[in-house]
């Protein structure tokens, strides 16, 4: 289905929980969240599977499960299996911090998970623990290796580049893409809530990151990378993987956006930064038919804004945080 700006909306990102087993400085308060979604306010996995099926009637063919941290939600493999069993979704992916992935990977693969993105902002144990407050980088590295061994395709790493924190690790991360069939995506630091860690002087534009890598490696036109989304990719001459650059702050790619988002409590958003939400859970609780729910998906697509305005900051009137919307 095309939205009002001619974009083909075929991608649904679902936050299946607002909870996380880490406390990253730019995402979640150190003490966790006081207003956690309760069992009664969160969508059941059965409702999520039903809504995915309905979304296919308006053109959705890709689904990504996010959080919070999606792997802390019990029975996630059942949800993946239910979505896969529809036979209507071409691509099922998750974004995870990787802490729990290694042990769950066989079950997830069997259920129908196609690919995985890992969030990894530092390769150094002390710095990783600092940015996540609770994390151990060895567990994430183990999960990345597991994903490669089990032939998930592709395996991507998302790195938020923060000036003064991890900009000295850019080449170390790029080397992973040279040595292994990994796709390292460098993401500009975004204001994704009212947490105090985000500062404009910590923003490092992707063109700066690309210049650093280009001095060490020859960047060449990439091979096809499934689910390449908004990233600008390059292969590294002689290497096995690729590097990608996602620049929402310096060069927004909204004209190419093909996604809508669904929160764990059943709200549809056309954009991460769009404050307008459509309440699917209320409709479900009031016995809405599949056709009535389909019309709500159509409304969300038609209401999708032309672009984000994150350069103006998150805004105090945007009540939700990133972990409540889905990364």
N, C-alpha and C positions, 0 to 999 in steps of 0.2 A: 504494500500500500504506500502511495506517495503522500507526504504531508503537504502543507500549504506552500512549501518552498521547493517542491519537486524532489525531495529526498526520499529514497526508498527505505522505509523503516522495516528492517527485517531482523532486528537484534534486541532481545529482552535480557536485561541484567536484573537478577533477583537477589536482593539481600535476604538471606534466610534466617539471620539472627543479628541482633545488635550487640551481642556479647563477644568478648575476645579474651584470649589467654595471654596477650601482651598489652602493654600500655604505652604505645609509641608517643613520643613527645608532641608530635604535630597532629595527633589524631584523638587521643583519649586522655582524660585526667588520670593522674597517678593513682588515685584511690578507686578508679573504676567509675562506673556510672550509677547514679542514685535512682534514676528513673528507668530502670530496666523494663523491657516489655515483659508482661506477665503471660502465663500460659493462655489465659483467656483473651489476651489482646493480640497475640501473634497468630498468623495464619497457620493452619495445619498443613502438613506436607501433602495431604490429599487435596486440599483446596489449591495449593500451589500447582500441583500437577494438573488439576482441572483448568486453572487459569492459563497455564502454558498451552494446553490443548486448544482453548478458545483463541488464544493469541495467534495460533497458526492460521486461523480463518481470516486474519487480516494481514498475513504475509510473514509472520515471524518464523525464521528458520534457524536462528542461532540463540542459544541460551547460555548465559554465564551465571554461576552461583557465587555470590560474594557474602560479606558480612558487614560489620564485625569480622569474625573469623568463621567461615562456613563449616569448618570441620569440628567445631565444638557443638554443633547441632546434631543431636542423636538421630540415627537412621537416615543420614544423608544419602547413603548408598541406595536406599529404597526409593527416595525421590529421583535420583539419577536413573534408576531402573525404570520407574514409571514414565519418566520423560522419554527415555530411549525407546520404550515399548510402544509409544505412540506411532513411531515410524514416520513422523512428520518433521522432526528436528534433525538437521544435518550435522550440527556441531554442538556438543555439550562440553563446557569448560568450567573451571573454577579458578578463582584467585585466592591464594592462601599464603599465610606467613610461613608455612612449611614445618612448623613445630610438630604437628601430628601426622603429616602426610605419609611419611615412610611406612608406618605401621598399617595405615589404612589403604595404601595404594593398591594392593591386590584386589580388595573388595570393590574399590571404586572403578578399577579397570574392568572387572567382570560386569559391573552394573551398566557400563556403557560410557564412562568418562573418556572423552577424546584427548583433551589437552589440559595443561595446567600452567598457570603463571604464578611465580613465587615473588613475594615482596622481600627485597634484600637491599638494605641501605649501606651496609658495611661488611667487609670480609674480615675485619679485625675484631677479635672477641670482646675486647674492652669497649670499643666504640659501639659495637652492635648491642651490647648489654646496656650501654648508656642511652641509645636512641629508643630502644624498646622497653627499657626499665626492667624487664624480666627475662629477656631472651638469651639463648645460647646459640651462637652461630653454627656450632658443629652439628646441631640437630637439623638446621636448614640445609647445610651442605650435604648431609646424609640423604635428606629427602630429594634434593636435586639429583644426586647420583642415582637414587632409586628410580626416579622418573625417566632418566636416560636409559637405565638398564631395562626398564619395562617397556621402552619404546613408545612412550607418550609422544605425540607429534602435533605441534612442536612444543618444546620446553622453553618457556620464556622467563626472564628475570626482570622485574620492575625495580628500578633504582631511582628514588627521588634524590636529585642532586641538590645539596645544601651547601652554599658557599661557607667556608670556614669549618665545615664538619667533615664531609666526605669527598670534597673536590680533589683531594690528593690521592684518591683511590680510583679515579676515572680510568687510568691505564691498566690498573690491576684487574678491574672488572672487564674492560675490553679484551684483555688477554684470555679471559674465560671463553669469549666468543671465538678467539683464534684457536685455542687448544681443544675445544669441545663443540659439539653441535648444539650450542645454546644461542638464544637470541636475547641479547642484553638491551633493554629499553631504558634510556635515560630520560627521566621525566622532570620537567620544571616544577619547582616548589610552588605549591598553590595555597592560597588562604582558604582552608577547608573547615572553618569553624572559628569560634572566638577564643581559641586557645592562644596563649601569649607567645608561644614558640615561633610562630610565623612572623618574620620581619622582612620588609622589602629588600634590605641589603643582603639577605641570605639567598635571594633569587639569583640563579645562574642560568643565563639563557642557553638554549640548546646549541646555538651557533658557536658559543664559546667552548662547549663540550666537544662538539664535532671538530673544531680546530685543533684541540689538544690531541685527539685520537688520530687525526689526519697527519700529524707530524711524526707519528710512530708507525702507522699502518697505511697502506694504500687502500682507499675506500673505492669499491667498484659497485656497479649496478647489481641489485640483489636478485637471487633466485626467488621463485614464488614462495611466500611464507603464509600458510593458512591463517586466517583471522588477523591480517596485518593491520586492520583498523586505521587509527589516525597517525601511526608512527611513520616517520621517514627512515627507510632502512638502507643499509649498505652491507654488503659482504666485505670481509677483510681478505685481501689478496693472499692466497695460500692458506687461509684459515678454514675452519669447519663451520662456523656459525655466522652470526650477523650482529651488528649494532643498530639500534633504532633510536630515534629522537622524537619525543612527544612534547610539543611546545604550546600548551594551552594559554600561556601568559604572553609570550612574545609574538606568536603567529597562530592565532586560533584557527581551528579546522572545522568550525561549526557547519560550514556549507557542505561538508562531507559526512556529517553525523548521521548514523543509521540506527540509533538506539533509543529505546525508552527504558525507564527504570521502575522496578516495583520494590517497595520496602517490605520489611518483614511483617509489618502490621497492615499490609494490603493497600498501600497508597501508590498510585501511578504518578510518575513524574516524567515530563518530557525532556528534562535536562537536570543535571546535578545541581545547577544553580537556580533552577526555576522554583519559585516558592509555591506555585499553583500545583495542587494535588487532587487526584480523583480517587474517591474512597471505594475501593472494591470490597473491603471487608464488610462495610455497612450494607452494601448491596447483597453480599452473600448471606449475611445474617437475616436479611429480610426476604430471602427466598428468590432472589433474582434468577431468571432463566439464563441459559447459555446465550441466547440472542440479546438479552438486556445487558449482560456482561460484555458481549462483543461490542455493543454500541459504546460502552465506556472506554474500551480500548481505542475505538475509532475517534472518540472525543479527545483522548490523550494525545493521539497522533496529530489531530487537527490543531490542537492547542500548543503543540511543540514550538518553542520560540525560535526565532531565526538564528540567535547566537546567545552565548553567555555574556555575563558582565563581571566576571570574577576579578578583573583588574581593579574594580572599585571596592574590593574586599567582600567579605562574607555578608556583612550587614547584620545588625542586631535584630532585625525583624525576621531573619531566617532562623527559626527556632531549632531546626534540626542540625545535627553534626554529621560529619562524613560517615561515622560508624552506624548512624541511624538511616542513612540513605543507601549505602553500598558503594564500595570502592571500585 
